[in-house]
């Protein structure tokens, strides 16, 4: 679930923070998978930079999607708060909220696929190497996978509650 704090920040801060996170994740992965004698290879650093650029582009696309789908980050914050609590705000436009809930349902259907990919490519790769660092990262990725699955299940219920409350209110 998205943090409403994050979307209260200016767009430039959100995009920069996401890019820095991508760079940090890239460096960590490069250390794990492309290090030679404890030093990251040039190829590993290039891959870290590539991951940072990919994450930066993803942040820019996500920013555009929020503005396209919700009109503004502030409207998204209201929607995300309702999705987190399972309660509709006092003043809503039922047709707009139906569209938002339909998009949330579609996005929520992707969570099991993301969890499976994380298990196969993240946790599985971590167990292929015999170092403690790889096992720690594999354990962390396994926890992330569990969080994705739990969040997927909880969000499904919240979306259903919001949809039924929306239909009751629309009558």
C-alpha positions as CSV (number, residue, x, y, z in Angstrom):
1,X,0.0,0.0,0.0
2,X,1.2,3.4,-0.8
3,X,2.2,5.8,2.0
4,X,0.1,9.0,2.0
5,X,3.2,10.8,3.5
6,X,5.1,10.1,0.3
7,X,2.5,11.7,-1.8
8,X,2.3,14.8,0.4
9,X,5.9,15.5,-0.6
10,X,6.6,17.6,-3.7
11,X,6.9,15.7,-7.0
12,X,10.6,16.4,-7.3
13,X,11.3,15.0,-3.9
14,X,9.3,11.8,-4.6
15,X,11.1,11.2,-7.9
16,X,14.6,12.0,-6.5
17,X,14.0,9.8,-3.5
18,X,12.8,6.9,-5.6
19,X,15.9,7.3,-7.9
20,X,18.2,7.2,-4.9
21,X,16.5,4.1,-3.6
22,X,17.0,2.5,-6.9
23,X,20.6,3.4,-6.9
24,X,21.1,2.0,-3.4
25,X,19.3,-1.2,-4.3
26,X,21.4,-1.5,-7.5
27,X,24.6,-1.1,-5.5
28,X,23.5,-3.7,-2.9
29,X,22.6,-6.1,-5.7
30,X,25.9,-5.4,-7.5
31,X,27.8,-6.1,-4.3
32,X,26.0,-9.4,-3.8
33,X,26.1,-10.7,-7.3
34,X,29.0,-8.9,-9.1
35,X,31.6,-8.5,-6.4
36,X,35.1,-9.9,-6.8
37,X,37.2,-10.1,-3.6
38,X,34.8,-7.8,-1.7
39,X,35.0,-5.1,-4.4
40,X,32.2,-4.4,-6.9
41,X,33.2,-4.8,-10.5
42,X,32.8,-2.2,-13.2
43,X,30.0,-4.3,-14.7
44,X,28.2,-4.4,-11.3
45,X,28.4,-0.6,-11.0
46,X,27.1,-0.2,-14.5
47,X,24.2,-2.5,-13.6
48,X,23.5,-0.4,-10.5
49,X,23.4,2.7,-12.6
50,X,21.1,1.0,-15.0
51,X,18.8,0.0,-12.2
52,X,18.7,3.6,-10.9
53,X,17.7,4.9,-14.4
54,X,15.0,2.2,-14.7
55,X,13.6,3.2,-11.3
56,X,13.8,6.9,-12.2
57,X,11.8,6.3,-15.4
58,X,9.3,4.2,-13.4
59,X,8.9,7.0,-10.9
60,X,8.2,9.5,-13.7
61,X,5.7,7.1,-15.2
62,X,4.0,6.6,-11.8
63,X,3.8,10.3,-11.3
64,X,2.1,10.7,-14.7
65,X,-0.3,7.9,-13.9
66,X,-1.3,9.4,-10.6
67,X,-2.0,12.7,-12.2
68,X,-3.9,11.0,-15.1
69,X,-6.0,8.7,-13.0
70,X,-6.7,10.9,-9.9
71,X,-6.2,14.4,-11.2
72,X,-3.8,15.3,-8.4
73,X,-1.7,13.7,-5.7
74,X,-4.1,15.2,-3.1
75,X,-7.0,13.2,-4.5
76,X,-4.9,10.1,-4.5
77,X,-4.0,10.7,-0.8
78,X,-7.8,10.8,0.0
79,X,-8.4,7.6,-2.0
80,X,-5.3,5.8,-0.4
81,X,-6.6,6.8,3.0
82,X,-10.0,5.3,2.3
83,X,-8.4,2.2,0.9
84,X,-6.2,1.8,4.0
85,X,-9.1,2.4,6.4
86,X,-11.8,0.6,4.4
87,X,-14.2,3.6,5.0
88,X,-15.5,6.0,2.4
89,X,-15.0,9.8,2.9
90,X,-18.1,11.9,3.4
91,X,-18.2,13.6,0.0
92,X,-17.5,11.4,-3.0
93,X,-18.4,11.1,-6.7
94,X,-19.7,7.5,-7.0
95,X,-18.8,7.1,-10.7
96,X,-15.2,8.4,-10.2
97,X,-14.8,6.1,-7.2
98,X,-16.1,3.1,-9.2
99,X,-13.3,3.7,-11.7
100,X,-10.7,4.1,-9.0
101,X,-11.8,0.8,-7.3
102,X,-11.8,-1.0,-10.7
103,X,-8.2,0.1,-11.2
104,X,-7.2,-1.0,-7.7
105,X,-8.7,-4.4,-8.4
106,X,-6.7,-4.8,-11.6
107,X,-3.5,-3.6,-9.8
108,X,-4.2,-6.0,-6.9
109,X,-4.5,-8.9,-9.3
110,X,-0.8,-8.4,-10.2
111,X,0.5,-8.9,-6.6
112,X,0.6,-12.7,-6.7
113,X,2.7,-12.5,-9.9
114,X,5.1,-10.1,-8.3
115,X,5.4,-12.4,-5.3
116,X,6.2,-15.3,-7.5
117,X,8.8,-13.4,-9.5
118,X,10.4,-12.2,-6.2
119,X,10.6,-15.8,-5.0
120,X,12.0,-17.1,-8.2
121,X,14.5,-14.4,-9.1
122,X,15.3,-12.9,-5.6
123,X,15.0,-15.6,-3.0
124,X,16.1,-18.4,-5.3
125,X,19.2,-16.6,-6.5
126,X,20.1,-15.8,-2.9
127,X,20.2,-19.4,-2.0
128,X,22.4,-20.3,-4.9
129,X,25.4,-18.6,-3.2
130,X,26.8,-19.9,0.0
131,X,27.7,-16.6,1.8
132,X,26.0,-15.2,4.9
133,X,25.2,-11.9,3.0
134,X,23.3,-13.8,0.3
135,X,21.3,-15.7,2.9
136,X,20.4,-12.5,4.7
137,X,19.3,-10.9,1.5
138,X,17.3,-14.0,0.6
139,X,15.6,-13.9,4.0
140,X,14.8,-10.2,3.6
141,X,13.3,-10.9,0.1
142,X,11.3,-13.8,1.6
143,X,9.9,-11.4,4.2
144,X,9.1,-8.9,1.4
145,X,7.3,-11.6,-0.5
146,X,5.2,-12.5,2.6
147,X,4.3,-8.8,3.0
148,X,3.2,-8.6,-0.6
149,X,1.0,-11.7,-0.1
150,X,-0.5,-10.4,3.1
151,X,-1.1,-7.0,1.7
152,X,-2.7,-8.5,-1.4
153,X,-5.2,-10.4,0.7
154,X,-6.0,-7.5,3.0
155,X,-6.4,-5.1,0.1
156,X,-8.8,-7.4,-1.7
157,X,-11.1,-7.3,1.3
158,X,-10.8,-3.5,1.7
159,X,-11.6,-3.0,-2.0
160,X,-14.7,-5.2,-1.7
161,X,-15.8,-3.3,1.5
162,X,-15.4,0.0,-0.2
163,X,-17.2,-1.2,-3.3
164,X,-20.2,-2.4,-1.3
165,X,-20.3,0.8,0.7
166,X,-20.1,2.8,-2.5
167,X,-23.1,0.9,-3.9
168,X,-25.1,1.4,-0.7
169,X,-24.4,5.1,-0.7
170,X,-25.1,5.5,-4.4
171,X,-28.7,4.2,-4.0
